[in-house]
């Protein structure tokens, strides 16, 4: 893929103007970058009254002309800058229109004018001007939003182009060093073209989890669900564990199997901060040490335990053999949000397939037609815009920001808009938001423990309505069931040999990056791809 491919990830804000004519410049590889060449009818020419604020050259006269040749990356970036300048110029014209209309209102209300106009005529003119002013004010707000969106997208494009150019340069250098001095430049091109393109192959029965996948902190439960003197059995990487609180109130995680006769410990009880086996009463502390053996002489017996901590309203464990990382990721909702629901569900799907689904929004208007996407139109193009070195970004044209946070966490912030009117705004431009946390814990190869947290930055009183948590759970399950029937079908096909990532397209970017990250972990790569530190 040549360097201009990076530019195709950006949707330039040019189709907003009904009277503008668009001319498309075709790029290498079939991508297009649009620039405006048309004319605006009825633009107000009266500019001298307000000075240099409106004395700005119309940028379309300076747009790049390719003359049938391909744009390179820098030219594509310049086109984006010209389009941004056009948005700014258009906003100035809208503001100018408002000021001219205000002058017209003053003219209508001029005492001299009332001498030769009837009251009815003045009222009619004022009504027409009021309508024009309202429309002009609305257009100004739209222009402001479009300029803001264009600035965001331009920043992303600059990052994408810079990263892509660096990657291409490194690739060329590597090719040159691998060829002998006698090899011609023609041979270099041939070598690059014949290199096979790497593709994802996620097919066949789910294999046993690689041990390196365990070397992360995993959220396994919500703090509120683990009360004193209670236990919580969980499965993680096909091993049974049980959570409980010790004498100091801190959570612990030990294997859910008694050392005596392999009885499940969660069938017992918690006694003074120790979990007691229901079979013969052996008691274990949070570090796995057996501290009581009724009816026999006590022995030095210890069962496995995992590092276990509590942070941000969640309980975390480290199931791997490597020393635990010194810090835990923060999963607190953004400032100003209040948590309204925390839901846990066990689902009969492999956790990677569930993450694939959560990291994909393009399916919403087809899958979730009876829940949150009811009334959504089907956009002509859906993209996930993200820097080349990260696993976070935003969806275009939806007002949704999304992030994959290793090893199994999806965070999203959704701008709340009118039902069926979701397109056209970014999350920042919406006044109210819903923040979601999804944790997909790999219980086994065909089972996932899903932790879901929902937070809002509005309607705080909903938190205090009795039984409201049941309403949230009902809606969460309804949305999930729309996905589950499809993912279960995928899993069945995958187990029979189908590749669930056979043909990725542009809106699959975040899911593909998750799969590449996971593959790198399993291969023992030291510098993982798309990490913020690289």
C-alpha positions as CSV (number, residue, x, y, z in Angstrom):
1,X,0.0,0.0,0.0
2,X,1.5,3.3,-1.0
3,X,1.7,6.3,1.4
4,X,-1.4,8.0,0.1
5,X,-3.5,5.1,1.6
6,X,-3.3,6.8,4.9
7,X,-5.3,9.8,3.6
8,X,-8.2,7.5,2.7
9,X,-8.9,7.0,6.4
10,X,-10.1,10.6,6.7
11,X,-13.6,11.7,5.7
12,X,-13.2,15.3,4.6
13,X,-16.1,17.5,5.5
14,X,-17.0,18.7,2.0
15,X,-20.4,17.2,1.2
16,X,-22.1,19.5,3.6
17,X,-22.8,22.3,1.1
18,X,-25.7,21.8,-1.2
19,X,-24.7,24.4,-3.8
20,X,-21.0,23.3,-4.0
21,X,-19.8,21.2,-6.8
22,X,-17.2,18.5,-6.0
23,X,-14.4,17.4,-8.2
24,X,-12.8,14.1,-7.1
25,X,-9.1,13.5,-7.6
26,X,-8.5,9.7,-8.0
27,X,-5.5,8.4,-6.0
28,X,-3.3,5.5,-6.4
29,X,-4.9,2.3,-5.1
30,X,-8.4,3.5,-5.8
31,X,-8.8,6.0,-2.9
32,X,-10.2,9.5,-3.4
33,X,-9.5,12.9,-1.8
34,X,-12.2,15.5,-2.5
35,X,-11.6,19.2,-3.1
36,X,-14.2,21.9,-3.8
37,X,-14.2,23.8,-7.1
38,X,-17.8,25.0,-7.4
39,X,-19.5,28.3,-6.7
40,X,-21.8,29.6,-4.0
41,X,-24.8,31.5,-5.3
42,X,-26.0,34.6,-3.6
43,X,-23.0,35.4,-1.5
44,X,-23.2,38.9,0.0
45,X,-20.7,41.3,-1.5
46,X,-21.0,44.0,1.1
47,X,-17.8,43.5,3.1
48,X,-16.2,46.9,3.4
49,X,-18.3,47.9,6.4
50,X,-16.7,45.5,8.8
51,X,-13.1,45.6,7.6
52,X,-10.7,42.8,7.3
53,X,-12.7,40.1,9.1
54,X,-14.4,39.1,5.9
55,X,-11.7,40.2,3.5
56,X,-10.4,36.7,3.1
57,X,-9.5,35.1,-0.3
58,X,-11.8,32.3,-1.3
59,X,-9.5,29.2,-1.0
60,X,-11.0,27.3,-3.9
61,X,-9.0,29.4,-6.3
62,X,-5.8,28.1,-4.9
63,X,-6.7,24.4,-4.8
64,X,-4.1,21.9,-6.1
65,X,-4.5,20.7,-9.7
66,X,-3.3,17.2,-10.4
67,X,-3.7,17.3,-14.2
68,X,-4.5,13.6,-14.2
69,X,-1.5,12.6,-12.1
70,X,-1.6,10.9,-8.7
71,X,-1.4,13.0,-5.6
72,X,1.4,12.1,-3.2
73,X,0.9,12.1,0.5
74,X,1.9,15.8,1.0
75,X,-0.4,16.9,-1.8
76,X,-3.3,15.0,-0.2
77,X,-2.6,16.7,3.1
78,X,-2.6,20.1,1.3
79,X,-6.0,19.2,-0.1
80,X,-7.3,18.6,3.4
81,X,-5.9,21.9,4.5
82,X,-7.6,23.7,1.6
83,X,-10.8,22.1,2.6
84,X,-10.4,23.2,6.2
85,X,-9.7,26.8,4.9
86,X,-12.9,26.5,2.9
87,X,-14.9,25.6,6.0
88,X,-13.5,28.7,7.7
89,X,-14.2,30.9,4.7
90,X,-17.8,29.5,4.5
91,X,-18.3,30.3,8.2
92,X,-17.2,33.9,7.7
93,X,-19.7,34.2,4.8
94,X,-22.5,32.9,7.1
95,X,-21.6,35.5,9.8
96,X,-21.5,38.2,7.2
97,X,-25.0,37.2,6.1
98,X,-26.2,37.7,9.7
99,X,-24.7,41.1,9.9
100,X,-26.2,42.2,6.6
101,X,-29.6,40.9,7.7
102,X,-29.3,42.9,11.0
103,X,-28.7,46.0,8.9
104,X,-31.8,45.3,6.9
105,X,-33.8,45.0,10.1
106,X,-32.5,48.4,11.2
107,X,-33.4,49.8,7.7
108,X,-37.0,48.5,8.0
109,X,-37.4,50.0,11.5
110,X,-36.0,53.3,10.4
111,X,-38.5,56.1,11.3
112,X,-38.1,57.6,7.8
113,X,-39.1,54.3,6.2
114,X,-42.3,54.1,8.2
115,X,-43.5,57.4,6.5
116,X,-44.0,55.6,3.2
117,X,-44.7,52.0,4.3
118,X,-47.8,50.6,5.9
119,X,-47.7,48.8,9.2
120,X,-48.7,45.6,7.4
121,X,-45.8,45.9,5.0
122,X,-43.3,46.5,7.8
123,X,-44.6,43.5,9.8
124,X,-44.3,41.3,6.7
125,X,-40.7,42.4,6.0
126,X,-39.8,41.9,9.7
127,X,-41.3,38.4,9.7
128,X,-39.3,37.5,6.5
129,X,-36.1,38.9,8.0
130,X,-36.7,37.1,11.3
131,X,-37.0,33.8,9.4
132,X,-33.8,34.6,7.4
133,X,-32.0,35.5,10.6
134,X,-33.0,32.2,12.3
135,X,-31.8,30.2,9.3
136,X,-28.5,32.2,9.2
137,X,-27.9,31.7,12.9
138,X,-28.5,28.0,12.4
139,X,-26.0,27.9,9.5
140,X,-23.4,29.6,11.6
141,X,-23.7,26.9,14.3
142,X,-23.4,24.2,11.7
143,X,-20.3,25.9,10.2
144,X,-18.7,26.1,13.6
145,X,-19.2,22.4,14.2
146,X,-17.9,21.5,10.8
147,X,-14.7,23.6,11.3
148,X,-14.2,21.8,14.6
149,X,-14.7,18.4,13.1
150,X,-12.4,19.3,10.2
151,X,-9.6,20.3,12.6
152,X,-9.9,17.0,14.4
153,X,-9.7,15.1,11.2
154,X,-6.8,17.1,9.9
155,X,-4.8,16.3,13.0
156,X,-5.5,12.6,12.5
157,X,-4.5,12.8,8.9
158,X,-1.2,14.5,9.7
159,X,-0.4,11.7,12.2
160,X,-1.4,9.0,9.8
161,X,0.6,10.4,6.9
162,X,3.7,11.0,9.0
163,X,3.5,7.5,10.4
164,X,2.9,6.0,7.0
165,X,5.8,7.8,5.4
166,X,8.1,6.7,8.1
167,X,7.0,3.1,7.7
168,X,7.5,3.2,4.0
169,X,10.9,4.7,4.4
170,X,12.0,2.0,6.8
171,X,10.6,-0.6,4.5
172,X,12.6,0.7,1.6
173,X,15.7,0.8,3.7
174,X,15.2,-2.7,4.8
175,X,14.7,-3.9,1.2
176,X,17.9,-2.2,0.0
177,X,20.0,-3.7,2.8
178,X,18.7,-7.2,2.0
179,X,19.7,-6.9,-1.7
180,X,23.2,-7.3,-3.0
181,X,25.1,-4.2,-4.4
182,X,24.7,-5.5,-7.9
183,X,20.9,-5.7,-7.7
184,X,19.2,-3.0,-9.8
185,X,16.4,-0.7,-8.7
186,X,14.1,-2.6,-11.0
187,X,14.8,-5.7,-9.0
188,X,14.0,-3.8,-5.7
189,X,10.5,-3.0,-7.0
190,X,10.0,-6.6,-8.1
191,X,10.9,-7.9,-4.7
192,X,8.5,-5.6,-2.9
193,X,5.7,-6.5,-5.2
194,X,6.1,-10.2,-4.8
195,X,6.2,-10.2,-1.0
196,X,3.1,-11.9,0.3
197,X,0.6,-9.8,2.1
198,X,0.0,-10.9,5.6
199,X,-3.6,-11.8,6.4
200,X,-5.5,-12.9,9.5
201,X,-6.5,-16.5,9.8
202,X,-8.8,-17.0,12.7
203,X,-10.3,-20.4,12.0
204,X,-10.7,-23.9,13.4
205,X,-11.5,-24.9,17.0
206,X,-10.2,-22.5,19.7
207,X,-6.8,-23.6,20.8
208,X,-5.5,-23.6,24.3
209,X,-4.7,-20.1,25.6
210,X,-1.0,-19.2,25.3
211,X,0.6,-18.8,28.8
212,X,1.9,-15.3,27.8
213,X,-1.8,-14.1,27.6
214,X,-2.0,-14.6,31.3
215,X,0.7,-12.0,32.1
216,X,-1.7,-9.1,32.5
217,X,-4.0,-7.7,35.2
218,X,-7.5,-8.9,34.6
219,X,-10.6,-7.4,36.1
220,X,-12.8,-10.3,37.3
221,X,-15.5,-8.7,39.5
222,X,-17.1,-5.5,40.7
223,X,-16.3,-4.5,44.3
224,X,-19.9,-4.1,45.2
225,X,-20.6,-7.7,44.4
226,X,-18.0,-9.2,46.8
227,X,-19.3,-8.5,50.3
228,X,-17.8,-9.6,53.6
229,X,-18.5,-13.3,54.4
230,X,-19.4,-14.1,50.8
231,X,-17.6,-16.0,48.0
232,X,-17.6,-15.6,44.3
233,X,-16.5,-18.5,42.1
234,X,-14.9,-17.6,38.7
235,X,-13.2,-19.4,35.9
236,X,-10.1,-17.8,34.3
237,X,-8.2,-19.5,31.5
238,X,-10.0,-22.8,32.1
239,X,-9.0,-22.9,35.8
240,X,-11.5,-22.6,38.7
241,X,-10.9,-19.9,41.3
242,X,-12.8,-18.4,44.2
243,X,-12.8,-14.8,45.5
244,X,-13.5,-13.8,49.1
245,X,-12.4,-11.2,51.6
246,X,-9.9,-11.9,54.4
247,X,-9.8,-10.7,58.0
248,X,-8.6,-7.2,56.8
249,X,-11.4,-6.9,54.4
250,X,-9.1,-7.1,51.4
251,X,-10.0,-9.5,48.5
252,X,-8.2,-12.7,47.9
253,X,-8.2,-15.3,45.1
254,X,-7.4,-18.9,45.7
255,X,-7.9,-22.1,43.6
256,X,-11.5,-23.4,44.0
257,X,-10.3,-26.8,45.0
258,X,-9.6,-28.1,48.5
259,X,-6.2,-29.7,48.9
260,X,-7.8,-32.6,50.8
261,X,-10.3,-34.3,48.6
262,X,-10.7,-31.7,45.7
263,X,-14.1,-30.4,46.9
264,X,-15.1,-27.1,45.4
265,X,-14.5,-24.5,48.1
266,X,-17.2,-22.1,47.0
267,X,-19.8,-24.6,48.2
268,X,-18.6,-23.9,51.8
269,X,-18.6,-20.6,53.8
270,X,-16.4,-17.8,54.9
271,X,-15.4,-18.0,58.6
272,X,-13.4,-15.1,60.2
273,X,-11.8,-14.2,56.9
274,X,-11.0,-17.8,55.9
275,X,-12.8,-19.9,53.3
276,X,-14.0,-23.2,54.8
277,X,-14.4,-26.4,52.8
278,X,-17.9,-27.9,53.2
279,X,-16.5,-31.4,53.2
280,X,-14.3,-31.7,56.2
281,X,-14.0,-28.0,57.4
282,X,-10.4,-27.2,56.3
283,X,-10.0,-23.4,56.3
284,X,-7.8,-21.4,54.0
285,X,-6.6,-17.7,54.2
286,X,-6.4,-15.4,51.2
287,X,-2.8,-16.4,50.6
288,X,-3.9,-20.1,50.2
289,X,-2.4,-21.4,53.5
290,X,-4.5,-23.9,55.3
291,X,-4.9,-22.6,58.9
292,X,-7.4,-25.1,60.3
293,X,-7.8,-28.9,59.9
294,X,-10.6,-30.0,62.3
295,X,-10.4,-33.6,63.8
296,X,-6.8,-34.2,62.7
297,X,-3.2,-32.9,63.3
298,X,-2.6,-29.7,61.2
299,X,-0.1,-30.0,58.4
300,X,1.8,-27.5,56.3
301,X,-0.7,-27.3,53.3
302,X,-1.1,-24.5,50.8
303,X,-3.3,-24.2,47.8
304,X,-2.5,-21.9,44.8
305,X,-3.4,-18.2,45.2
306,X,-3.2,-15.3,42.8
307,X,-2.1,-11.7,43.3
308,X,-5.4,-9.9,43.9
309,X,-6.1,-6.2,44.3
310,X,-9.1,-3.8,44.5
311,X,-9.1,-0.5,42.5
312,X,-11.7,1.7,40.8
313,X,-14.6,-0.4,42.0
314,X,-13.2,-3.6,40.5
315,X,-11.3,-6.6,41.7
316,X,-8.2,-7.6,39.7
317,X,-6.1,-10.8,39.5
318,X,-2.8,-11.6,37.8
319,X,-3.1,-15.2,36.5
320,X,0.4,-15.3,34.8
321,X,3.7,-16.7,35.9
322,X,5.7,-13.5,35.4
323,X,5.9,-11.0,38.2
324,X,2.8,-8.7,38.3
325,X,3.1,-5.3,36.8
326,X,3.6,-2.6,39.4
327,X,0.5,-0.6,38.4
328,X,-3.1,-1.4,37.5
329,X,-4.9,0.3,34.6
330,X,-7.5,2.9,35.6
331,X,-11.0,2.1,34.6
332,X,-12.7,5.0,36.3
333,X,-15.4,6.7,34.3
334,X,-14.5,10.2,32.9
335,X,-14.9,13.2,35.2
336,X,-18.6,14.2,35.5
337,X,-20.0,10.7,35.0
338,X,-22.0,8.8,37.5
339,X,-22.1,5.0,37.5
340,X,-25.7,3.7,37.0
341,X,-25.3,0.0,36.3
342,X,-22.8,-2.8,36.9
343,X,-23.8,-6.1,35.3
344,X,-22.1,-9.5,35.1
345,X,-23.0,-12.2,32.6
346,X,-21.5,-15.5,31.6
347,X,-21.7,-16.1,27.8
348,X,-21.0,-19.3,25.8
349,X,-18.6,-17.7,23.3
350,X,-14.8,-17.4,23.1
351,X,-13.7,-14.0,24.4
352,X,-11.9,-13.0,21.3
353,X,-15.0,-13.3,19.2
354,X,-16.9,-11.2,21.7
355,X,-14.2,-8.5,21.6
356,X,-14.3,-8.5,17.8
357,X,-18.0,-7.7,18.0
358,X,-17.6,-5.0,20.6
359,X,-14.9,-3.3,18.6
360,X,-17.2,-3.1,15.5
361,X,-19.9,-0.4,15.2
362,X,-20.6,-0.8,11.5
363,X,-23.0,-3.7,12.2
364,X,-25.3,-1.6,14.4
365,X,-27.9,-0.4,11.8
366,X,-28.3,-4.0,10.6
367,X,-28.1,-5.9,13.9
368,X,-29.6,-3.6,16.6
369,X,-32.7,-2.6,14.8
370,X,-35.0,-3.1,17.8
371,X,-32.7,-1.5,20.4
372,X,-30.3,1.4,20.4
373,X,-29.8,1.6,16.6
374,X,-33.5,1.7,15.8
375,X,-34.1,4.3,13.1
376,X,-30.5,4.7,12.2
377,X,-29.8,5.3,8.5
378,X,-27.2,3.3,6.8
379,X,-24.2,5.6,6.0
380,X,-22.6,5.5,2.6
381,X,-19.2,5.1,4.4
382,X,-18.3,4.1,7.9
383,X,-14.7,4.5,9.2
384,X,-12.9,4.2,12.5
385,X,-10.3,7.1,12.7
386,X,-7.3,6.5,14.8
387,X,-3.6,7.3,15.0
388,X,-1.3,4.7,13.5
389,X,0.3,3.9,16.8
390,X,-2.8,3.5,19.0
391,X,-5.9,1.4,19.6
392,X,-8.3,4.3,20.3
393,X,-10.1,6.8,18.1
394,X,-13.6,7.7,17.0
395,X,-16.2,6.5,14.6
396,X,-17.2,8.5,11.5
397,X,-20.1,9.4,11.0
398,X,-21.2,8.3,14.5
399,X,-20.6,10.4,17.7
400,X,-18.8,7.5,19.5
401,X,-15.2,7.4,20.8
402,X,-13.8,3.9,21.4
403,X,-10.7,2.3,22.8
404,X,-9.4,-1.2,23.2
405,X,-7.3,-1.4,26.4
406,X,-5.3,-4.6,26.8
407,X,-5.8,-7.3,27.6
408,X,-9.6,-7.6,27.2
409,X,-11.2,-4.2,27.9
410,X,-13.3,-2.0,25.6
411,X,-14.2,1.6,26.6
412,X,-16.6,3.8,24.7
413,X,-18.2,7.2,25.1
414,X,-21.4,7.8,23.1
415,X,-22.8,11.2,22.4
416,X,-26.6,11.0,23.0
417,X,-28.5,12.4,20.1
418,X,-32.1,12.3,18.9
419,X,-33.4,8.8,18.0
420,X,-32.6,8.1,14.4
421,X,-30.5,11.3,14.1
422,X,-27.1,10.0,15.2
423,X,-25.0,11.0,12.3
424,X,-23.3,14.3,11.7
425,X,-21.9,15.1,15.2
426,X,-18.9,14.0,17.1
427,X,-19.1,12.8,20.7
428,X,-17.6,16.1,21.9
429,X,-20.3,18.1,20.2
430,X,-23.1,16.3,22.0
431,X,-24.4,17.7,25.3
432,X,-25.1,14.4,27.0
433,X,-23.1,11.2,27.0
434,X,-23.2,7.5,27.9
435,X,-19.9,5.9,28.9
436,X,-19.5,2.1,28.7
437,X,-17.0,-0.4,30.0
438,X,-16.9,-3.9,28.7
439,X,-14.5,-6.5,30.2
440,X,-14.3,-9.8,28.4
441,X,-12.6,-12.3,30.8
442,X,-11.5,-15.5,29.1
443,X,-13.2,-18.1,31.3
444,X,-12.5,-21.0,29.0
445,X,-12.1,-21.5,25.2
446,X,-15.8,-21.3,24.7
447,X,-17.0,-19.2,27.6
448,X,-16.6,-15.5,28.5
449,X,-17.3,-13.7,31.7
450,X,-18.6,-10.3,30.7
451,X,-18.4,-7.3,33.1
452,X,-20.4,-4.3,31.9
453,X,-20.5,-0.9,33.6
454,X,-22.7,2.0,32.3
455,X,-22.2,5.6,33.4
456,X,-24.1,8.8,32.5
457,X,-23.2,12.5,32.7
458,X,-26.8,13.5,33.0
459,X,-30.0,12.4,34.9
460,X,-28.3,11.6,38.2
461,X,-31.6,11.0,39.9
462,X,-32.1,7.8,37.9
463,X,-29.6,6.1,40.1
464,X,-32.0,6.5,43.1
465,X,-35.1,5.1,41.5
466,X,-36.0,1.7,43.0
467,X,-35.4,-1.3,40.8
468,X,-33.8,0.8,38.1
469,X,-30.9,-1.6,37.9
470,X,-33.4,-4.3,36.7
471,X,-34.4,-1.9,33.8
472,X,-30.8,-1.4,32.8
473,X,-30.1,-5.1,32.9
474,X,-33.2,-5.8,30.7
475,X,-32.0,-3.4,28.0
476,X,-28.4,-4.7,28.3
477,X,-29.5,-8.3,27.8
478,X,-31.7,-7.3,24.9
479,X,-28.9,-5.6,23.1
480,X,-26.5,-8.4,23.9
481,X,-28.9,-11.1,22.6
482,X,-29.0,-9.3,19.2
483,X,-25.3,-9.8,19.0
484,X,-25.1,-13.2,20.6
485,X,-27.1,-15.1,18.0
486,X,-24.6,-13.9,15.3
487,X,-21.5,-14.5,17.3
488,X,-22.6,-18.0,18.2
489,X,-23.1,-18.6,14.5
490,X,-19.6,-17.3,13.8
491,X,-18.2,-19.6,16.5
492,X,-19.9,-22.6,15.0
493,X,-18.6,-21.8,11.5
494,X,-15.1,-21.1,12.9
495,X,-15.0,-24.4,14.8
496,X,-15.7,-26.1,11.4
497,X,-12.9,-24.3,9.7
498,X,-14.3,-21.0,8.5
499,X,-12.0,-17.9,8.8
500,X,-14.0,-15.2,10.7
501,X,-11.5,-12.6,9.5
502,X,-11.4,-13.7,5.9
503,X,-11.9,-10.3,4.3
504,X,-11.4,-7.3,6.6
505,X,-12.4,-3.8,5.2
506,X,-11.7,-0.3,6.4
507,X,-14.2,-0.2,9.3
508,X,-12.7,-3.3,10.7
509,X,-9.5,-1.4,11.7
510,X,-9.8,-1.6,15.5
511,X,-10.7,-5.3,15.5
512,X,-7.8,-6.1,13.2
513,X,-5.5,-4.2,15.5
514,X,-6.7,-6.2,18.5
515,X,-6.0,-9.4,16.6
516,X,-2.5,-8.2,15.6
517,X,-1.8,-7.2,19.2
518,X,-3.0,-10.6,20.5
519,X,-0.9,-12.5,17.9
520,X,2.2,-10.5,18.9
521,X,1.6,-11.4,22.6
522,X,1.3,-15.0,21.8
523,X,4.5,-14.9,19.7
524,X,6.4,-13.3,22.6
525,X,7.1,-10.0,20.9
526,X,8.8,-7.6,23.3
527,X,7.5,-4.3,21.8
528,X,3.8,-4.9,21.3
529,X,2.2,-3.2,18.3
530,X,0.0,-0.1,18.7
531,X,1.0,0.5,22.3
532,X,1.1,4.1,23.4
533,X,4.8,3.8,24.4
534,X,6.0,3.0,20.9
